[in-house]
């Protein structure tokens, strides 16, 4: 029996949650004007691998060149080059690309918690508090005056400051600590190399109280990713459950039920979608998949038993059928052709295959290739 909840009066089917999320994330519906608007809407884009991560804001922004279904990769590169967004460690111990106007807020909300999570690794690497602080000071000084250092140059600066063995995992965690302490952030890339810049010179001033920062982060998360659970939010942002609950209460979010989960949203559900199936090719760490760890069962396509989904997918990037994951893909650019390999947990109907081809063709245009080869495999 459906359980009455909120103003919607019943449990929502997984497909309805997927559609709502796709609209909240602006993957569906009216696209945002620019990739910068997409970054501002999402707040943070997970980006362990920079090149694939550009697809996330691009897919949510209007086309900026003839023949494209959404914004091109060059528009995202330009934001990095201009310093409008930075790729840095924030929220969880991983890379995110964040608008510069939001970085202080996000660090105020969860920086201390992330440092606590990383504490064991610091100790295992022999990085005590004094060494970490000395590293922070050395990196801030070395990047002052508009200097942008590659990882190798940052290691040289740390060695010159007397930090023993600034290499390997020790170097990674010295840089990571300095990012979370607001001493450095990403700079302008040098070719294919990430650089590090002085935080205060690159990020607008404006301190924010932690409770205010958590409330703003919650507003951004549930507006751009709702419906989602409290635990989805706490795991996405590395927050205490009590702090997250307080923020949700303050915001007065809409509560719905689906699949045994209580979820919250800051937007209204979309109108029922008309027409045939929709297939989206999203990068492996797209926010449609990686934002929902607690309610991850709702991310997987409801037409297939959970046991059919492999623990280790064939390819990293995800195929979404009507907003839910149903397979994986890999794109290999060649001279004039984009080879798109696909693997799905079940066969597709003729209408779903047609939607798959349309989704792959949008990808072909984004890669700038005149032709496409599409491989079709399924379990």
C-alpha positions in Angstrom: 0.0 0.0 0.0 1.3 3.5 -0.9 2.2 5.6 2.1 0.9 9.2 2.1 3.7 11.7 2.3 4.1 15.4 1.6 1.9 17.0 -1.0 2.3 14.2 -3.5 0.3 11.7 -1.5 1.9 8.3 -2.3 5.1 6.4 -2.8 6.9 7.4 -6.0 8.1 4.8 -8.5 11.9 4.6 -9.1 11.3 5.8 -12.7 9.5 8.9 -11.3 12.5 9.7 -9.0 14.9 9.3 -11.9 12.9 11.7 -14.0 12.7 14.2 -11.2 16.5 14.0 -10.6 17.2 14.4 -14.3 15.2 17.6 -14.3 16.7 18.8 -11.1 20.2 18.2 -12.4 19.2 20.0 -15.7 20.2 16.9 -17.7 16.6 17.0 -19.0 14.3 20.0 -19.7 15.6 23.5 -20.5 19.3 23.6 -20.5 21.3 26.2 -18.7 22.7 29.1 -20.8 26.4 28.2 -20.3 28.7 25.7 -18.6 29.4 28.3 -16.0 25.7 28.3 -15.1 25.8 24.5 -14.9 28.8 24.6 -12.5 26.9 27.2 -10.4 23.8 25.1 -10.4 25.5 21.8 -9.4 28.0 23.5 -7.0 30.6 20.9 -7.4 31.4 18.4 -10.3 33.3 15.3 -9.3 36.3 15.2 -11.6 39.0 12.6 -10.8 39.7 12.5 -14.6 39.5 16.0 -15.9 38.9 15.3 -19.6 35.8 13.1 -19.1 34.5 15.4 -16.3 34.0 18.2 -18.8 31.0 16.3 -20.2 29.0 16.8 -17.0 28.6 20.6 -17.2 28.6 20.5 -21.0 25.5 18.2 -21.1 23.6 20.6 -18.9 24.3 23.8 -21.0 22.9 25.0 -24.3 24.8 24.3 -27.5 27.5 26.8 -28.4 28.3 25.6 -31.8 26.4 24.4 -34.9 25.7 20.7 -34.8 26.1 20.2 -31.1 23.3 19.0 -28.8 24.9 20.7 -25.8 27.9 22.9 -25.0 31.3 22.0 -26.4 34.4 21.0 -24.4 36.3 24.2 -25.2 33.8 26.3 -23.2 34.6 24.2 -20.1 38.4 24.5 -20.7 38.0 28.2 -21.0 36.5 28.4 -17.5 39.5 26.5 -16.0 42.0 28.7 -18.0 40.2 31.9 -16.9 40.1 30.8 -13.2 36.3 31.0 -13.1 36.3 27.5 -11.7 39.0 25.5 -9.9 39.7 21.8 -9.8 40.6 21.0 -6.2 40.0 18.7 -3.3 36.8 19.6 -1.5 33.7 17.8 0.1 35.2 14.3 0.0 38.8 13.1 -0.4 38.6 13.4 -4.2 38.8 16.0 -7.0 35.9 18.4 -7.7 35.6 21.3 -10.1 34.0 24.2 -8.2 33.1 27.8 -9.0 35.5 30.1 -7.2 32.6 31.9 -5.6 31.5 28.7 -3.8 34.8 27.2 -2.7 35.1 29.0 0.7 31.5 28.0 1.5 32.2 24.4 0.8 35.4 24.3 2.8 33.7 26.0 5.7 30.9 23.4 5.6 33.0 20.2 5.5 36.8 21.0 5.4 37.3 20.0 9.1 35.4 16.8 8.6 37.4 15.8 5.5 40.7 16.5 7.4 39.5 14.2 10.2 38.8 11.4 7.6 42.3 11.9 6.2 43.9 11.8 9.6 44.7 8.1 9.5 46.5 8.4 6.2 48.5 11.4 7.3 49.7 9.4 10.3 50.5 6.4 8.2 52.6 8.6 6.0 54.5 10.1 8.9 53.0 13.5 8.4 52.4 15.0 11.8 50.7 18.3 12.5 53.9 20.3 12.5 55.0 18.9 9.2 51.7 19.5 7.6 51.6 23.1 8.8 55.1 23.7 7.5 54.1 22.3 4.2 51.0 24.6 4.1 53.2 27.6 4.7 55.8 26.6 2.1 53.2 26.1 -0.6 51.4 29.3 0.2 54.7 31.2 0.0 55.9 29.5 -3.2 52.6 30.3 -5.0 52.4 33.9 -3.8 52.7 36.7 -6.5 50.7 34.8 -9.1 53.0 31.8 -9.4 51.4 28.6 -10.6 53.4 25.5 -9.8 53.3 22.1 -11.3 53.3 19.1 -9.0 57.1 18.7 -9.6 57.7 22.4 -8.8 55.5 22.1 -5.7 57.7 19.2 -4.5 60.8 21.3 -5.0 59.3 24.1 -2.9 58.5 21.6 -0.1 62.0 20.1 -0.2 63.5 23.6 0.0 61.4 24.2 3.1 62.9 21.1 4.8 60.0 18.7 4.2 61.5 15.2 4.0 60.7 13.1 1.0 57.9 15.2 -0.7 57.1 12.6 -3.3 54.6 9.9 -4.0 51.7 9.6 -1.6 53.4 12.0 0.9 53.4 14.7 -1.8 49.8 14.0 -2.7 48.7 14.4 0.9 50.8 17.5 1.6 49.1 19.1 -1.4 45.7 17.8 -0.3 46.1 19.2 3.2 47.1 22.6 1.9 44.0 22.7 -0.4 41.7 21.9 2.5 43.4 24.5 4.7 42.7 27.2 2.1 46.4 27.7 1.2 46.4 26.6 -2.4 44.0 25.6 -5.2 44.3 24.7 -8.8 46.0 27.2 -11.2 46.1 27.6 -14.9 47.2 24.3 -16.5 50.6 24.1 -18.1 49.9 21.9 -21.1 48.3 18.7 -19.7 49.7 19.3 -16.2 47.7 20.4 -13.3 49.1 23.4 -11.4 48.7 24.9 -7.9 48.0 28.6 -7.2 47.8 30.7 -4.1 44.3 30.3 -2.6 43.8 33.9 -1.4 44.9 35.4 -4.7 42.6 33.2 -6.7 39.5 32.8 -4.6 37.2 35.8 -3.7 37.3 36.8 0.0 34.2 36.3 2.1 34.4 34.1 5.2 31.2 32.3 6.1 30.0 30.6 9.3 29.9 26.8 9.3 26.1 26.5 10.0 25.3 29.0 7.3 27.7 27.2 4.9 26.0 23.8 5.6 22.6 25.3 5.0 23.7 26.8 1.7 25.3 23.5 0.7 22.1 21.6 1.5 20.0 24.1 -0.5 22.4 23.6 -3.5 22.4 19.8 -3.2 18.7 19.3 -2.8 17.9 21.9 -5.5 20.3 20.3 -8.1 20.1 16.7 -7.0 16.8 16.1 -5.3 15.0 14.0 -4.5 17.8 12.5 -2.3 18.1 11.2 1.2 19.8 12.8 4.2 22.6 10.2 4.0 23.0 10.9 0.2 23.8 14.4 1.3 26.0 13.6 4.3 28.1 11.2 2.2 28.4 13.6 -0.7 29.5 16.4 1.6 31.2 14.5 4.5 28.9 16.0 7.1 27.4 14.9 10.4 23.9 13.6 10.1 22.7 15.9 12.8 24.1 19.0 11.0 22.5 17.8 7.7 19.1 17.2 9.4 19.2 20.7 10.9 19.8 22.2 7.5 17.0 20.3 5.9 14.6 21.3 8.6 15.6 25.0 8.2 15.0 24.8 4.5 11.6 23.2 4.8 12.2 20.8 1.9 9.5 18.6 0.3 9.5 15.0 1.6 8.6 12.0 -0.5 8.9 8.3 -0.3 10.3 5.8 -2.8 11.6 2.3 -2.6 11.7 2.4 1.2 13.6 5.7 1.3 12.6 9.0 2.6 13.9 11.6 0.2 13.9 15.4 0.1 13.7 17.9 -2.8 13.8 21.7 -3.2 12.0 21.6 -6.6 8.6 20.6 -7.8 8.3 17.2 -9.7 8.3 17.6 -13.5 5.2 16.9 -15.6 5.0 13.3 -16.8 7.2 12.9 -19.8 5.7 12.1 -23.2 7.3 10.3 -26.1 9.6 7.3 -26.3 12.7 6.3 -24.3 15.6 8.6 -23.6 19.2 7.4 -23.5 22.0 9.6 -22.1 25.7 8.8 -22.2 27.2 10.3 -19.1 30.8 10.2 -17.8 31.8 7.7 -15.1 31.6 10.2 -12.2 28.6 12.1 -13.5 26.4 13.6 -10.7 23.4 11.4 -11.9 25.2 8.4 -10.6 27.8 9.4 -8.0 25.6 11.8 -5.9 23.5 9.0 -4.5 25.3 6.5 -2.3 22.5 5.8 0.2 19.7 5.5 -2.5 22.0 3.9 -5.1 19.4 1.2 -5.8 17.2 3.9 -7.3 20.1 4.8 -9.7 20.0 1.4 -11.3 17.3 0.7 -13.9 14.2 -0.7 -12.3 13.5 -3.2 -15.1 16.5 -5.3 -14.2 17.2 -7.2 -10.9 20.0 -5.6 -8.8 21.9 -9.0 -9.0 22.3 -8.5 -12.8 24.5 -5.4 -12.3 28.1 -6.4 -12.2 30.3 -5.3 -9.3 32.9 -4.2 -11.8 31.3 -2.7 -14.9 32.8 -3.4 -18.3 33.5 0.3 -18.9 33.6 3.2 -16.5 31.1 5.6 -18.1 27.3 5.0 -17.7 24.4 4.5 -20.1 21.3 6.0 -18.6 17.9 4.7 -19.9 15.2 7.1 -18.8 17.5 8.5 -16.2 18.6 5.2 -14.6 21.9 3.3 -15.3 21.5 0.2 -17.5 25.0 -0.2 -18.9 28.3 1.3 -19.7 30.2 2.8 -22.6 33.6 3.7 -23.8 34.5 6.2 -26.6 37.7 5.9 -28.7 38.3 8.9 -31.0 39.9 8.0 -34.3 40.8 10.2 -37.2 37.3 10.7 -38.7 35.3 8.3 -36.6 34.2 8.0 -33.0 34.1 4.3 -31.9 31.5 3.9 -29.2 31.5 0.6 -27.4 28.5 -0.2 -25.3 27.5 -3.0 -22.8 24.1 -3.3 -21.3 22.7 -5.6 -18.6 19.8 -6.5 -20.8 18.8 -6.3 -24.5 17.0 -3.3 -25.8 13.8 -2.9 -27.7 13.8 -1.4 -31.1 12.7 2.0 -29.7 15.5 1.8 -27.0 18.1 1.0 -29.6 17.0 4.0 -31.6 17.3 6.2 -28.5 20.8 4.6 -27.8 21.9 5.6 -31.3 20.6 9.2 -30.8 22.5 9.4 -27.5 25.7 8.1 -29.1 25.3 10.5 -32.0 25.2 13.5 -29.6 28.4 12.1 -28.2 29.9 11.9 -31.7 29.2 15.6 -32.3 30.7 16.6 -28.9 33.9 14.7 -29.8 33.9 16.6 -33.2 33.9 13.5 -35.4 31.9 13.3 -38.7 31.2 9.5 -38.3 30.5 7.0 -35.6 30.8 3.3 -35.1 28.5 1.9 -32.4 29.2 -1.4 -30.8 26.2 -3.2 -29.2 26.8 -5.8 -26.5 24.5 -7.0 -23.7 24.4 -9.7 -21.0 
